[in-house]
Amino acid sequence: MDTTGETQSCRYTDETTKNKYVAKLLHPIKSNGFQGLRMDDIAKAMDLSKATLYKYFPSRDEIIERLTDLYIKYVVCDEAKLMEGSPEAYIKGFQSTFSQTLIIANYGTEPFFQDLREIYPQLLASIEVSISDRNGRLRAFYERGMAEGYMNDLNAMLIILQDELMFQKLLDPHYLMRHNLTLRGAIWDYYQIKKQQLFKPDVLAQINDETMSEKVDSLVRKITYGVS
């Protein structure tokens, strides 16, 4: 029995493959949003022919809906469970959330959100709920760290707000240029400031930054080129 047609049909409905193609839009839409993207542009960004694009995605609406779902699942919520009870757990959690907050800021830009606000307000509402839930988990994480004596007593919500505002500035090439900063240097220096601000001296002395340095290099490549 010839199963070629069936195999091709399964390929075009495979969730992993479809998500892989949609993820390629995250980088281009962060600067200019998606309103100006035609299906021709989307096909080019995904490295597909227009005919093949329609086999994967019958409509532009489906692409935007899947892009929003992807942003929520793999950008906003792609973090290991925040552990507690030891210096190692809080150090690992801090480094993970620092990296993830940077990625959220990188892809969750005003052009992208403005287009959602105008055309798909219900999708933007889903993102806002997910970010709010994440911020609630972060606040609880910081407050546990303070209560257990590993972190300095600070306002947890202001720590979260500080990251959001700082990353908006550090991801702005014009801001970096005006202040003679490089992206990699600015992110690394802010990480150093943040850990000094957050942790008690005995915990601070236990932080090994070798792995984090490699992670920052990877983040800079992802921000600059959209590579995973």
C-alpha positions in Angstrom: 0.0 0.0 0.0 1.3 3.5 -0.9 1.6 5.5 2.2 3.5 8.5 0.7 0.5 10.8 0.8 -0.3 9.8 4.4 3.3 10.5 5.4 3.3 13.9 3.8 0.0 14.8 5.5 1.4 13.8 8.9 4.5 15.9 8.3 2.3 19.0 7.6 0.4 18.5 10.9 3.3 17.6 13.1 3.3 20.0 16.0 7.0 20.1 16.6 7.7 20.9 13.0 5.1 23.6 12.9 6.4 25.2 16.0 9.9 25.1 14.6 8.9 27.1 11.6 6.8 29.6 13.6 9.7 30.2 16.0 11.6 31.6 13.1 9.3 34.6 13.2 10.1 35.6 16.7 13.3 37.4 15.7 11.9 39.5 12.7 8.6 40.5 14.4 10.4 41.9 17.5 11.5 45.0 15.6 8.6 45.7 13.3 5.7 43.6 14.5 3.7 41.4 12.1 1.1 43.7 10.5 3.4 44.4 7.6 4.3 40.8 7.0 2.6 39.2 3.9 2.5 35.5 3.5 5.3 35.9 1.0 7.4 37.5 3.8 6.5 34.8 6.3 7.4 32.0 3.8 10.8 33.6 3.2 11.4 33.9 7.0 10.5 30.3 7.4 12.6 29.3 4.4 9.6 27.6 2.8 7.9 28.1 -0.6 4.6 29.8 -0.4 2.8 26.6 -1.5 4.5 24.6 1.2 3.7 27.3 3.8 0.0 26.9 3.1 0.2 23.2 3.6 1.5 23.8 7.1 -0.6 26.9 7.9 -3.9 27.5 6.0 -4.2 31.0 7.3 -2.2 33.9 8.7 -4.4 34.0 11.8 -3.3 30.4 12.6 0.3 31.5 12.4 -0.2 34.5 14.8 -2.2 32.4 17.2 0.6 29.7 17.2 3.2 32.4 17.6 1.5 33.7 20.7 1.2 30.2 22.1 4.8 29.7 21.4 5.8 32.9 23.1 3.8 32.0 26.2 5.0 28.3 26.4 8.6 28.6 25.4 9.5 32.1 26.2 7.5 33.2 29.2 7.1 29.8 30.9 10.2 28.0 29.8 11.9 27.7 33.2 12.7 24.9 35.6 10.8 24.9 38.8 12.2 27.4 41.2 13.7 25.4 44.1 14.3 26.6 47.6 16.0 25.6 50.8 19.7 25.9 50.0 22.2 28.5 48.6 22.7 26.4 45.5 18.9 26.4 44.8 18.6 30.1 45.0 21.7 30.8 43.0 20.5 28.5 40.2 17.0 30.0 40.3 18.4 33.5 40.2 20.6 32.7 37.1 17.7 31.0 35.4 15.3 33.8 35.9 17.8 36.4 35.0 18.3 34.7 31.6 14.6 34.1 31.0 13.6 37.6 31.9 16.1 38.9 29.3 14.6 36.6 26.6 11.1 37.7 27.5 12.1 41.4 27.1 13.9 40.6 23.8 10.9 39.0 22.1 8.1 40.8 24.0 8.6 44.1 22.3 6.2 47.0 21.9 5.9 46.6 18.1 4.8 43.0 18.6 2.5 43.8 21.5 1.0 46.8 19.7 0.0 44.7 16.7 -1.6 42.2 19.0 -3.4 45.0 20.9 -4.9 46.3 17.7 -5.8 43.0 15.9 -5.8 40.2 18.4 -6.5 41.7 21.9 -7.5 38.4 23.3 -4.0 36.9 22.4 -2.3 39.9 24.1 -4.5 39.3 27.2 -3.3 35.7 27.3 0.3 36.9 27.3 -0.3 39.4 30.0 -1.9 36.8 32.3 1.0 34.5 31.7 3.6 37.2 32.5 1.6 38.2 35.6 1.5 34.6 36.8 5.3 34.3 36.3 5.9 37.5 38.2 3.9 36.1 41.0 6.1 33.0 41.1 9.2 35.2 41.0 8.0 37.4 43.8 7.4 34.3 46.0 10.8 33.0 45.1 12.5 36.2 46.2 10.5 36.5 49.3 11.3 32.9 50.3 15.0 33.6 49.8 14.8 36.6 52.0 12.8 34.8 54.7 15.4 32.0 54.7 18.2 34.4 55.1 19.9 33.9 51.7 18.9 37.1 50.1 18.9 40.7 51.3 15.6 42.2 52.5 14.3 44.1 49.5 11.0 44.8 47.8 10.5 41.8 45.6 8.1 43.6 43.2 10.6 46.4 42.7 13.3 43.8 41.9 11.1 42.4 39.1 10.2 45.9 37.8 13.9 46.9 37.9 14.7 44.0 35.6 11.9 44.8 33.2 13.0 48.5 32.9 16.7 47.7 32.7 16.4 45.1 30.0 14.3 47.4 27.9 17.2 49.9 27.9 20.0 47.3 27.5 18.3 45.8 24.4 18.0 49.2 22.7 21.0 49.6 20.3 20.7 53.4 20.3 20.8 53.5 24.1 23.9 51.3 24.1 25.6 53.5 21.5 24.8 56.7 23.3 26.4 55.4 26.4 29.3 53.7 24.8 28.2 50.2 25.9 28.3 46.8 24.2 25.4 44.4 24.5 27.5 41.6 26.0 29.3 44.0 28.4 26.1 45.7 29.6 24.3 42.4 30.3 27.2 40.9 32.1 27.8 44.0 34.2 24.1 44.2 35.1 24.2 40.5 36.2 27.1 41.4 38.5 25.2 44.3 40.0 22.1 42.2 40.4 23.8 39.4 42.3 25.6 41.9 44.6 22.3 43.6 45.3 20.4 40.4 45.9 22.5 37.9 47.9 24.0 37.9 51.4 27.8 37.9 51.4 28.2 34.2 52.4 26.0 33.1 49.5 27.6 35.6 47.1 31.0 33.9 47.8 29.6 30.6 46.6 28.5 31.8 43.1 30.6 30.3 40.2 30.1 32.4 37.1 31.8 30.2 34.6 28.6 28.6 33.3 26.7 31.9 33.5 29.4 33.6 31.3 28.8 30.9 28.6 25.1 31.4 29.0 25.4 35.2 28.5 27.4 34.6 25.3 24.6 32.3 24.0 21.9 34.9 25.0 23.8 37.6 23.1 23.9 35.5 20.0 20.2 34.7 20.3 19.3 38.4 20.7 21.5 39.5 17.9 20.9 36.8 15.3 17.8 34.9 16.5 19.8 31.6 16.8 18.6 29.1 19.3 
